[in-house]
Amino acid sequence: MGKYPESIDRITKARLAFSAVGSVVAIALTMFFIGVLVFLAFFSTQFIRDISKKFEMEILFYSQDANVKEADIIAYEQTLKLQPFVETSRVSSQKENTEEAKKAVGSNYEEVIPNPINASIVLTVKPEYASADSIAKVTQEIKKNPQVQDVEYPDYILQMIQDNFKRVQWIVFGFCAFFMFISLMLIANSLRLNIYSKRFNIKSLLLIGATRRFVRKPFVFKGFVQGTWGGFIAVVLLAALLYAAHCYVPEFVDLSQVTMIAYILTGIFIFSVLFTVISSHLFVNKYIKINSDRLYL
C-alpha cells in the first residue's frame, strides 16, 4: 500500500510533463507554420520584384547622319542614371547593335545601304515604376530629348507584372493572415484550457490570502518558458527548411537576403514569447476575477 501514492505521484508528474511538452510542441509547430507563411509572402514579393527588375527598355537614337554621336549618347546615359526611375543603365555601342541586326537579317546589309543603326541605351526601371502609367510617363520624359528616336520595351512583360503583382500579393497576404489567425487561436485555446484545468487551484490560493501577482506569476513564467522553447524550435526548423529550399529552388529562396531573414526569424522568436506570455496573463486574470459560481461552467 505504501507504493500506491508514490505510483500515483509518478503518473501525475508524467502527465504534467507530457502536457508541458505537448504545449511546447504545439507552440513550435504553430510558430513554424506562421514562419513558413511569412517567408512565403516575403520570397513571393521578392520574386516578383526580381522579375520587374529584368524589365528592360531600349532607347533608340537617330543615326550618326543626323549628327547624333556615340559620345553624346554616353553623356546622356550618365545624366539618365541620376533619374529616380532608373535602376540600371548601360550603353549598347553601334558595333554591338549592328552585329545583332546582321544576325537578325541574316546578311551584311552594309554592303547595300549605309548603316542606319546608332548606339542605344538599355535601362531597367525600379519596381515601383513597373506599371503602364509610370512607364508611359518615363517614356514621355525620355522622348523630350530631341536626339531620341524611340523607346522600345516588351509590352507583354509589363502587362504580366501589372496584372499579377498586386493580385499575387493580396492572395498571398490574405492566405497568410487567415491561417496565422487560425494558428494563433489554436495556441491561445491550448493555453486557456491549461489554465482552465487549474481554475480551482487559482481560486483556492486567492481564498487563503494569496495576492493576484503571486497567483499570476507561475502561469506567466510557464508561458514564457513554453514560448521560448517553442520559438527556439520553430526558428531551428525554419532555418533548416530555408537551407533545404535554397538547395532545390535557389531562384525563389534567395539566402543572400541575410539581414531580412535574420529579422524575420528573430521576429518569430520574440512573437512566440510575447504571445504566450500575454495570453497566459490574460487567461489567468480571467479566472482570478471570475465569479466562484462560474467555476463549474
SULZI-V617012 format. One line per field, one symbol per residue. ss: DSSP state (H for helix, E for strand, C for the rest). psi: psi as a letter, one per 20 degrees, with the letter a starting at -180 (. if undefined). A space follows every 50 residues. Layout:
ss=???
psi=???
This chain:
ss=CHHHHHHHHHHHHHHHHHHHHHHHHHHHHHHHHHHHHHHHHHHHHHHHHH HHHCCEEEEEECCHHHCCCHHHHHHHHHHHCCCCCEEEEEEECHHHHHHH HHHHHCCCHHHCCCCCCCCEEEEEECHHHCCHHHHHHHHHHHCCCCCEEE EEECHHHHHHHHHHHHHHHHHHHHHHHHHHHHHHHHHHHHHHHHHHCCHH HHHHHHHCCCCHHHHHHHHHHHHHHHHHHHHHHHHHHHHHHHHHHHHHCC CCCCCCCHHHHHHHHHHHHHHHHHHHHHHHHHHHHHHHHCCHHHHHC
psi=hhighhhggggghgggghggghgggggghghggggggghggghgghghhh ghhioqppoqqqrihkkoqhhhggghhhhhhiqiipgqqqporhgghggh hhhghjrniiigqqoiprrrppqqqqhijmrggghghgggghihoiipgr pqqohhgghggghhfhgggggghggggghgggghhggghggghghhijhh gghghhhjjqrhgghhghgggghggghggggggggggggggggghhhhmh ignojilgghgggggghggghgggghgggggghghgihiqqhhihj.
